């Protein structure tokens, strides 16, 4: 099957693309959307999909695909089929991949066999956090999930959680315990604000340097937009001797964003900066 990706990126194409821009240009047909257009994500994606599909094409959303086939009328003569994948792959279909990750982790000696596990993950769209929660629920694991919110209020994330779970139940034909149960989504998943709230995309003083030091000391690459927030919370929880649980941080990526930050803050990546051991 031949699949041709079309990617919509917010902002303007840089003169010299690096990081996410470079990777996107390598693998997809990229269209740059103005910030005002990108603000209406759903409409933007649908309009672009219709344009790609053409007058006789078929446009569907990822959650409307079942059994890796297309839900289309038998009489459909669509010559081009286009599927819309939401920003951050925020869809019920994406949850299946995260649940598979949970199953893989649960089969290990460190996190399976009845282990008490506290999972920490950063939350862009929140899809990964919801997927981990559903995986723990479906597999009967003694896990707790804490998601550090990055781009919206906790109330917005909770609404998105309900939407994702509702779509997952519809697509998978399940009826999951959401609340009012000793073992439910509400008992497993907890949303918290990052320790230093800010507008998404803003970098605070010292954060890039901290990411560099953590990489030098642990070989774990972090970025200040996403994974640093989860790292800080996971590190704090791991020092709590009163907790009889394993602390597991799920690394969601984000490291390519450091390329853009290196252009904005070159002094933070000076080769002669010293290494100070973290406490």
C-alpha positions as CSV (number, residue, x, y, z in Angstrom):
1,X,0.0,0.0,0.0
2,X,1.4,3.4,-1.0
3,X,0.9,6.1,1.7
4,X,1.8,9.7,1.0
5,X,2.0,11.9,4.1
6,X,0.8,15.5,4.0
7,X,2.0,17.6,7.0
8,X,0.6,20.9,8.2
9,X,3.1,23.0,10.2
10,X,2.4,26.2,12.1
11,X,4.3,29.3,11.2
12,X,6.7,30.1,8.4
13,X,9.3,27.9,6.7
14,X,12.8,28.8,8.1
15,X,15.5,29.7,5.7
16,X,17.6,26.8,6.9
17,X,15.4,24.0,8.2
18,X,16.6,21.9,11.1
19,X,15.0,19.6,13.7
20,X,11.3,19.0,13.2
21,X,11.2,21.2,10.1
22,X,14.0,19.2,8.4
23,X,12.5,15.8,9.3
24,X,9.1,16.9,8.1
25,X,10.5,18.1,4.8
26,X,12.3,14.8,4.3
27,X,9.3,12.6,4.9
28,X,6.2,14.5,3.9
29,X,4.6,17.1,1.7
30,X,4.7,20.1,4.0
31,X,2.4,23.0,4.0
32,X,3.0,25.9,6.4
33,X,-0.1,27.4,7.9
34,X,-0.4,30.8,9.5
35,X,-1.0,30.9,13.2
36,X,-4.5,32.3,12.8
37,X,-5.4,29.4,10.5
38,X,-3.7,26.8,12.7
39,X,-5.7,28.0,15.7
40,X,-8.7,26.3,14.1
41,X,-7.0,22.9,13.9
42,X,-10.0,20.7,13.1
43,X,-11.3,23.0,10.3
44,X,-7.8,23.5,8.9
45,X,-7.2,19.7,8.7
46,X,-10.5,19.0,7.1
47,X,-10.1,21.8,4.5
48,X,-6.6,20.6,3.6
49,X,-7.7,17.0,3.4
50,X,-10.6,17.9,1.0
51,X,-8.1,19.8,-1.2
52,X,-5.8,16.8,-1.3
53,X,-8.6,14.4,-2.0
54,X,-10.0,16.4,-4.9
55,X,-13.7,16.5,-6.0
56,X,-14.0,12.7,-6.2
57,X,-11.9,11.8,-3.2
58,X,-12.9,10.4,0.1
59,X,-12.0,12.0,3.5
60,X,-12.2,10.1,6.8
61,X,-10.8,10.5,10.3
62,X,-8.4,8.0,11.8
63,X,-11.0,6.9,14.4
64,X,-13.4,6.0,11.6
65,X,-11.1,3.3,10.3
66,X,-11.7,-0.2,11.7
67,X,-9.8,-3.4,11.1
68,X,-7.3,-1.3,9.0
69,X,-10.0,-1.0,6.3
70,X,-12.0,2.0,5.1
71,X,-15.6,2.6,6.2
72,X,-17.0,3.8,2.9
73,X,-20.3,3.3,1.0
74,X,-20.3,0.3,-1.3
75,X,-21.1,2.6,-4.1
76,X,-18.2,4.8,-3.4
77,X,-16.0,5.5,-6.5
78,X,-13.5,7.6,-4.7
79,X,-10.3,7.8,-6.6
80,X,-8.2,9.2,-3.7
81,X,-8.6,8.3,-0.1
82,X,-7.4,10.7,2.6
83,X,-7.3,10.0,6.4
84,X,-7.0,12.9,8.9
85,X,-4.7,12.3,11.9
86,X,-5.2,14.9,14.6
87,X,-2.4,17.0,16.1
88,X,-0.4,14.9,18.4
89,X,-2.2,11.8,17.0
90,X,-4.9,12.6,19.6
91,X,-7.3,9.8,18.6
92,X,-8.7,6.5,19.9
93,X,-6.6,4.6,17.3
94,X,-3.4,6.0,18.8
95,X,-4.4,4.7,22.2
96,X,-3.9,1.1,20.9
97,X,-0.2,1.7,20.4
98,X,0.2,3.1,23.9
99,X,-1.7,0.1,25.4
100,X,0.7,-2.2,23.6
101,X,3.6,-0.3,25.2
102,X,2.0,-0.9,28.6
103,X,1.6,-4.6,27.9
104,X,5.3,-4.8,26.9
105,X,6.4,-3.0,30.1
106,X,4.1,-5.2,32.2
107,X,5.8,-8.3,30.9
108,X,9.1,-7.2,32.3
109,X,10.4,-8.2,35.7
110,X,10.7,-4.6,36.8
111,X,7.1,-3.4,36.3
112,X,5.0,-6.6,36.0
113,X,4.1,-9.4,38.4
114,X,2.0,-7.2,40.7
115,X,4.6,-4.4,41.1
116,X,3.3,-1.1,42.4
117,X,4.3,1.4,39.7
118,X,3.9,5.2,39.5
119,X,4.1,6.3,35.9
120,X,5.0,9.9,35.1
121,X,4.5,11.4,31.7
122,X,4.4,14.9,30.1
123,X,1.1,15.8,28.5
124,X,1.0,17.7,25.2
125,X,-2.3,16.5,23.9
126,X,-2.6,14.0,26.8
127,X,-3.1,11.0,24.5
128,X,-0.1,9.1,25.9
129,X,-1.3,9.6,29.5
130,X,-4.8,8.3,28.7
131,X,-3.4,5.4,26.7
132,X,-1.2,4.3,29.6
133,X,-4.1,4.6,32.0
134,X,-6.4,2.4,29.8
135,X,-3.6,-0.1,29.4
136,X,-3.2,-0.4,33.2
137,X,-7.0,-0.6,33.6
138,X,-7.5,-3.3,30.9
139,X,-4.5,-5.4,32.1
140,X,-5.4,-5.1,35.8
141,X,-2.1,-3.5,36.8
142,X,-1.4,-1.8,40.1
143,X,-0.3,1.4,38.5
144,X,-0.8,5.1,39.1
145,X,-0.4,7.6,36.3
146,X,0.6,11.3,36.8
147,X,0.4,13.5,33.7
148,X,2.2,16.8,33.8
149,X,0.1,19.3,31.8
150,X,2.0,21.5,29.4
151,X,-0.3,23.3,26.9
152,X,-3.8,23.7,28.6
153,X,-5.6,23.9,31.9
154,X,-6.3,20.7,33.9
155,X,-10.0,21.2,33.1
156,X,-9.3,21.1,29.3
157,X,-7.2,17.9,29.7
158,X,-10.0,16.2,31.7
159,X,-12.5,17.1,28.9
160,X,-10.0,15.7,26.3
161,X,-9.6,12.6,28.5
162,X,-13.4,12.0,28.4
163,X,-13.5,12.5,24.7
164,X,-10.7,10.1,24.0
165,X,-12.2,7.4,26.2
166,X,-15.6,7.9,24.7
167,X,-14.2,7.5,21.2
168,X,-12.2,4.4,22.3
169,X,-15.3,2.8,23.8
170,X,-17.2,3.5,20.6
171,X,-14.5,2.2,18.2
172,X,-13.6,-0.9,20.4
173,X,-17.2,-1.5,21.5
174,X,-16.2,-1.5,25.2
175,X,-17.8,-0.1,28.4
176,X,-15.0,1.0,30.7
177,X,-15.3,1.9,34.4
178,X,-14.6,5.7,34.4
179,X,-15.5,6.7,38.0
180,X,-17.3,5.6,41.1
181,X,-15.3,2.4,41.2
182,X,-12.4,1.2,43.3
183,X,-10.5,0.5,40.1
184,X,-11.4,3.1,37.4
185,X,-9.8,5.7,35.2
186,X,-10.3,8.4,37.8
187,X,-8.5,6.4,40.4
188,X,-5.5,5.7,38.2
189,X,-5.0,9.0,36.3
190,X,-4.0,12.3,37.9
191,X,-3.4,15.5,36.0
192,X,-1.0,18.0,37.6
193,X,0.4,21.4,36.6
194,X,4.1,21.6,35.8
195,X,6.2,23.0,38.6
196,X,6.8,26.3,36.8
197,X,3.7,27.1,34.7
198,X,4.2,29.2,31.6
199,X,2.7,29.7,28.1
200,X,3.5,26.7,25.9
201,X,6.7,27.2,23.9
202,X,8.3,29.6,26.5
203,X,11.6,28.6,27.9
204,X,12.6,29.7,31.3
205,X,16.1,30.8,32.4
206,X,18.4,27.9,33.1
207,X,16.2,25.2,31.6
208,X,18.4,24.5,28.5
209,X,21.5,24.4,30.6
210,X,19.8,21.9,32.9
211,X,18.9,19.7,29.9
212,X,22.5,19.8,28.8
213,X,23.8,18.8,32.3
214,X,21.3,16.0,32.6
215,X,22.3,14.6,29.2
216,X,26.0,14.8,30.2
217,X,25.4,13.0,33.5
218,X,22.8,10.4,32.6
219,X,22.9,10.2,28.7
220,X,19.2,10.9,28.7
221,X,18.3,13.8,26.3
222,X,15.5,16.0,27.5
223,X,14.0,19.2,26.2
224,X,12.5,22.1,28.2
225,X,9.1,22.1,26.4
226,X,8.1,18.5,27.2
227,X,10.2,15.9,28.9
228,X,12.0,18.1,31.5
229,X,8.7,18.7,33.3
230,X,8.2,14.9,33.6
231,X,11.8,14.3,34.6
232,X,11.6,16.8,37.5
233,X,8.5,15.2,38.9
234,X,9.8,11.7,38.5
235,X,13.1,12.6,40.1
236,X,11.2,14.2,43.0
237,X,9.0,11.1,43.5
238,X,12.0,8.8,43.4
239,X,13.5,10.6,46.4
240,X,10.4,10.1,48.5
241,X,11.4,7.2,50.7
242,X,7.8,6.8,52.0
243,X,6.7,5.6,48.6
244,X,6.8,1.8,48.2
245,X,6.5,2.0,44.4
246,X,8.7,1.9,41.3
247,X,8.8,5.3,39.5
248,X,8.7,5.1,35.8
249,X,9.1,8.1,33.5
250,X,7.8,7.6,30.0
251,X,10.0,9.6,27.6
252,X,7.8,11.0,24.8
253,X,10.5,12.6,22.6
254,X,10.6,16.3,21.9
255,X,14.4,16.3,21.6
256,X,14.4,17.5,18.0
257,X,13.1,20.8,19.3
258,X,16.5,21.5,20.8
259,X,17.7,22.2,17.2
260,X,15.5,25.3,17.1
261,X,16.4,26.3,20.6
262,X,20.1,26.2,19.7
263,X,19.4,28.8,17.0
264,X,17.5,31.0,19.4
265,X,19.9,30.6,22.4
266,X,23.3,29.7,21.1
267,X,25.1,30.8,24.3
268,X,23.3,28.0,26.2
269,X,25.1,25.4,24.1
270,X,28.6,26.8,24.6
271,X,31.2,23.9,24.4
272,X,33.1,25.3,27.4
273,X,30.3,25.3,29.9
274,X,31.2,23.4,33.0
275,X,29.4,20.4,34.4
276,X,27.8,20.8,37.9
277,X,26.6,17.6,39.5
278,X,22.9,17.6,40.2
279,X,21.7,17.0,43.7
